[in-house]
C-alpha cells in the first residue's frame, strides 16, 4: 500500500536568494529535511518543471512541484497483538505499553513487537517510517508512548522531542535513600567494554542527557522517585540513577549483583526477588497535537507489579511521604 503525494507551492519573492533545500523545508514543513533532500535529488521535487540541486539558489516566484510516493515498508509483518490504547484519532495514537513488549524489531526480536502490532491495528502506518514510532521505551519499561499515524504528524512530534517541548515523566524505585531531588546533567554514550550497555562518558564523546528527579516517598532502604526528561537517550534514567549510586530496583544491566538490604522482612525479600525488571514506568505524557495545536496530557496508573512492590516497601516500615 503506497501513498501518493502531490503538492504545489509558489516561492514568495521574500525568499529569493535562499537555497532550494532551505526553501523546501519551510514551504513543505510537513516533511523532514532529510526526506525533502532525497526528493530533490530524485527529481520528485522540481522547480518550474526541472530538476535542481538542493543547494541551488532561488530567485523567488518559482513554482515548486512535489510528486512523490511513500512506499510501504513490507519487510515487517502485521501481527494481531493486543494494544492498550489510551487515546486515538486520525493523526496520533497514545498507548500504555506493558512490560515485556519490544518496541521495534531487532536482532533476537524479529517479530512480536509493538511495530508489528501497530501495522495490524492501523495498516496505513505501513507508509510511515518505523510505523509512526517517534520515541521508544525499553522492553521491560511500562507506560505511555505516542505514535504518529501520518508522516506529517511524525515530523511534528519529532520536532517537539528535539525542541524539548514534549513532556515525559516517569516513576521509579531506586536502591538507597535519597536526601532530596536534583538534576543529573551528564552525557551518555555506548559503554567502552560492554556494547549492550550505555554509560556516562566524557564530555564530547557522548550525547547531552539531562534528567530531573524528585522524591515521592522514602523507605528504609529505597526511594520512590519521579523523573522528568529533558532529553531522550537510550537507558537515560537507568544510566543516570546508577551513575549517582541509586540504581533502579530490578535493573538487570545497571543495578549490579542482587543484594537484599539490611532490615528487610520476608514479604519484602520475596517482593524484591520476584521483581525481575527495572522498576520504571512512563506515567505522564504531554504534547501539542500535531494537527490542531491543542495541548494534550495523559497519565496512567502504575502497573500491578509496581504497586505491589510499593506496598511491600511501605509495610516493611520507615515510610516517609513527600
C-alpha positions in Angstrom: 0.0 0.0 0.0 1.7 3.2 -1.2 0.5 6.8 -0.6 0.9 9.3 -3.4 1.7 13.0 -2.5 1.0 15.8 -5.0 1.6 19.4 -3.8 2.4 22.7 -5.5 3.5 26.0 -3.9 4.9 29.3 -5.3 8.1 30.6 -3.7 7.5 34.0 -2.1 9.7 36.8 -3.5 10.9 37.4 0.0 12.7 34.0 -0.1 14.8 35.0 -3.1 18.4 34.2 -2.6 17.8 31.2 -0.4 18.8 27.7 -1.3 16.2 25.2 -2.6 16.6 22.8 0.3 16.1 25.7 2.8 13.0 27.0 1.0 11.5 23.5 0.7 12.0 22.9 4.4 9.9 26.0 5.1 7.2 25.6 2.4 6.8 21.8 2.8 7.2 21.7 6.6 5.1 18.5 7.0 8.1 16.6 5.8 11.6 16.2 7.3 14.6 18.0 5.8 16.3 14.6 5.0 13.2 13.4 3.1 12.9 16.6 1.2 16.6 16.5 0.3 16.1 13.0 -1.1 13.1 14.0 -3.1 15.0 16.9 -4.6 17.9 14.6 -5.6 15.5 12.1 -7.1 13.6 14.8 -9.1 10.4 14.2 -7.2 10.5 17.9 -6.1 11.1 20.1 -9.1 11.5 23.9 -9.7 9.4 25.2 -12.6 9.3 21.6 -14.0 13.0 21.0 -13.9 15.3 19.0 -11.5 17.7 21.2 -9.4 20.4 20.5 -6.8 19.5 21.0 -3.2 22.0 23.9 -2.7 20.8 25.8 -5.9 19.7 29.3 -5.0 16.2 30.5 -6.0 15.2 34.0 -7.3 11.7 34.0 -5.8 8.4 33.4 -7.7 9.3 29.9 -8.9 6.7 27.1 -8.8 7.8 24.1 -6.6 6.0 20.9 -7.6 6.2 17.8 -5.4 5.0 14.4 -6.8 6.2 11.5 -4.6 5.3 8.0 -3.5 5.5 6.9 0.1 6.3 3.2 -0.1 5.0 0.7 2.3 7.7 -1.0 4.5 6.8 -4.5 3.6 9.7 -6.2 5.5 7.7 -6.0 8.7 4.6 -8.2 9.0 1.3 -7.1 10.8 0.5 -9.2 13.8 -2.6 -9.3 15.9 -1.1 -8.3 19.3 -3.3 -6.5 21.8 -2.6 -2.8 22.2 -3.7 -1.0 25.4 -4.7 2.2 23.6 -5.3 5.3 25.8 -6.2 7.7 23.0 -6.5 7.6 19.3 -7.6 9.9 16.4 -6.6 10.1 12.7 -3.3 11.7 13.5 -1.9 10.1 16.7 -2.2 7.1 18.9 -1.2 7.0 22.6 -0.8 3.6 24.3 0.2 2.2 27.7 3.0 -0.2 26.9 3.1 -3.4 29.0 6.3 -4.9 30.3 7.9 -7.5 28.0 6.8 -5.9 24.8 9.7 -4.9 22.5 9.1 -1.7 20.6 11.0 -2.3 17.3 12.2 -5.4 15.5 15.9 -6.1 16.1 18.3 -9.0 16.5 16.6 -11.6 18.6 13.2 -10.0 18.2 12.3 -10.3 14.5 8.6 -10.1 15.3 6.1 -10.0 18.1 6.9 -6.3 18.6 4.9 -3.1 19.1 5.7 -2.2 15.5 4.1 -5.5 14.2 1.1 -4.8 16.4 0.7 -1.2 15.1 0.8 -2.4 11.5 -2.1 -4.8 12.2 -4.1 -2.2 14.1 -3.6 0.6 11.6 -2.4 -0.7 8.2 -2.0 2.9 6.9 1.1 3.1 9.2 3.0 0.9 6.6 3.9 4.1 4.7 5.1 6.0 7.8 8.8 5.4 8.8 9.1 2.9 11.7 5.3 2.6 11.6 5.0 6.1 13.3 7.2 5.3 16.3 8.9 8.5 17.4 10.3 7.5 20.8 10.9 4.2 22.5 10.6 2.5 25.8 12.9 -0.4 26.8 11.3 -3.8 26.6 10.6 -4.0 30.4 9.7 -0.4 30.9 6.0 0.2 31.1 3.8 3.3 30.3 2.9 6.0 27.9 4.1 6.2 24.3 2.8 8.3 21.4 2.7 7.1 17.8 2.3 9.2 14.7 -0.3 7.9 12.2 0.8 10.2 9.4 4.1 11.4 8.0 3.1 15.0 8.9 2.3 14.1 12.5 5.6 12.2 12.8 7.6 15.2 11.5 5.8 17.4 14.0 6.3 15.1 17.0 10.0 14.5 16.3 10.4 18.3 16.2 8.7 18.6 19.6 11.1 16.0 21.0 14.1 17.8 19.6 12.8 21.2 20.9 12.2 19.5 24.3 8.6 20.8 24.4 7.1 17.3 24.8 6.7 16.5 28.5 7.6 13.0 29.7 7.5 12.0 33.3 8.5 8.6 34.8 8.2 7.0 38.2 10.9 4.7 39.5 12.0 2.9 42.6 15.8 3.1 43.4 18.1 1.4 45.8 19.2 3.6 48.6 17.6 6.5 50.5 17.9 9.9 48.7 18.2 13.1 50.7 16.2 15.0 48.1 15.6 15.7 44.5 18.1 17.1 41.9 19.2 17.1 38.3 21.7 14.8 36.6 23.3 16.6 33.6 25.8 14.1 32.2 26.5 13.0 28.6 25.6 9.4 27.7 27.3 7.1 25.1 28.0 3.5 24.4 29.9 1.7 27.2 33.5 1.2 26.2 33.6 -2.5 27.1 30.0 -3.8 27.3 28.4 -2.9 24.0 24.9 -3.7 25.1 25.2 -1.1 27.9 25.2 2.7 27.9 27.3 4.8 30.3 28.1 8.3 31.4 31.0 9.3 29.2 33.5 12.2 28.9 32.3 15.5 27.6 32.4 15.5 23.8 32.3 11.7 23.4 28.6 11.2 24.2 25.2 12.9 23.7 23.8 15.5 26.1 21.5 14.0 28.6 19.5 15.8 31.4 17.3 14.1 33.9 15.4 15.9 36.7 14.2 13.9 39.7 12.3 14.5 42.9 11.4 12.3 45.9 7.9 11.0 46.3 8.4 8.5 49.2 11.3 7.3 51.3 11.5 3.8 52.7 14.1 2.1 54.9 16.5 1.3 52.1 14.7 2.5 48.9 13.3 5.7 47.4 10.3 6.2 45.1 11.0 9.0 42.7 9.6 10.9 39.8 11.8 11.8 36.9 11.3 14.4 34.1 13.3 14.0 30.9 14.7 16.9 29.0 16.5 14.6 26.6 15.7 11.0 25.4 18.8 9.0 25.4 18.9 5.2 25.4 18.5 3.9 29.0 18.8 7.5 30.2 17.1 7.3 33.6 18.7 3.9 34.3 22.2 5.1 33.5 21.8 8.4 35.3 20.4 6.9 38.5 23.2 4.2 38.6 25.8 6.9 38.0 24.7 8.8 41.2 24.7 5.4 43.1 20.9 5.0 43.2 20.3 2.2 40.6 16.8 1.1 39.8 15.4 -1.8 41.6 15.4 -5.0 39.4 17.6 -3.4 36.7 19.4 -6.3 35.0 22.0 -4.1 33.4 22.9 -1.4 35.8 22.0 -2.5 39.3 24.8 -4.9 39.8 24.6 -8.1 41.8 21.3 -8.7 43.6 21.6 -7.9 47.3 18.9 -7.7 50.0 19.2 -4.6 52.2 19.5 -4.8 56.0 16.3 -5.0 58.0 14.4 -6.5 55.1 11.4 -8.5 56.2 10.3 -11.7 54.5 7.5 -10.2 52.5 9.8 -7.5 51.1 12.5 -10.1 50.4 10.0 -12.0 48.3 8.8 -8.9 46.5 12.3 -7.8 45.6 13.3 -11.3 44.4 10.1 -11.5 42.2 10.6 -8.1 40.6 12.6 -9.2 37.6 12.7 -5.9 35.6 13.7 -2.3 36.1 11.2 -0.5 38.3 10.4 2.2 35.8 7.1 3.4 34.4 6.4 6.2 31.9 3.5 7.7 33.9 2.8 11.0 32.3 2.9 12.4 28.7 2.0 15.8 27.4 2.4 17.3 23.9 0.9 19.7 21.4 -1.4 17.9 19.0 0.4 17.9 15.6 -2.7 18.9 13.7 -4.8 21.1 16.0 -2.0 22.5 18.2 -4.2 21.7 21.3 -2.1 20.9 24.4 -2.9 17.4 25.5 -2.0 15.4 28.6 -2.3 11.8 29.7 -1.5 10.0 32.9 -1.8 6.3 33.6 -1.8 4.1 36.8 1.3 2.2 37.9 1.2 -1.4 36.7 0.2 -4.0 39.3 3.7 -5.4 39.9 5.0 -1.9 40.6 2.1 -1.2 43.0 2.8 -4.5 44.8 6.4 -3.6 45.2 5.5 -0.2 46.7 3.1 -1.9 49.1 5.8 -4.3 50.3 8.2 -1.4 50.8 5.7 0.5 52.9 4.8 -2.5 55.0 8.5 -3.0 55.8 8.5 0.2 57.8 10.2 3.6 57.9 7.9 5.0 55.3 8.1 8.8 54.7 5.7 10.6 52.3 6.7 13.8 50.5 
